[in-house]
């Protein structure tokens, strides 16, 4: 009844390139010493903050466990004193 006609459309690629050259290679900014030191400082700061947060959480868990242990110890002493 109906005929479907397919047509291929050629794909053209547009390649962009710099119209100038320089003595600095691509990515050299990321490889410079100043950038590397700054990046390392940011990573170290993140790691310290992350570790401090983990330590804070662990200390909170320890305190909760100490309270639970004290409660259980009281309960145990109460049961033993009744016997």
C-alpha positions, 0 to 999 in steps of 0.5 A: 500500500504505502512505500517507505523510501529511505534516504541516506544523508551524508554526515559531514564532520567539522574539524576545528583546529587552532589557527595559531601555534605556541611554544606551550604544549596543550595541558602544560598548565595542568603539568606545571609545578604551581598547579600541581601544588595547588591541586595537591593542597586541595586534595589534602584539605579534602582528605583531612575534612573527610577523615575528621568527619569519619572520626567524628562519626566514630566517636559518636558511635563509641559514646552511644555504645558506652551508654548502651553498655552502661545501661546493660550493665545496670540491668545485669546488676539489677538481675543479679541483685535479685537472685 
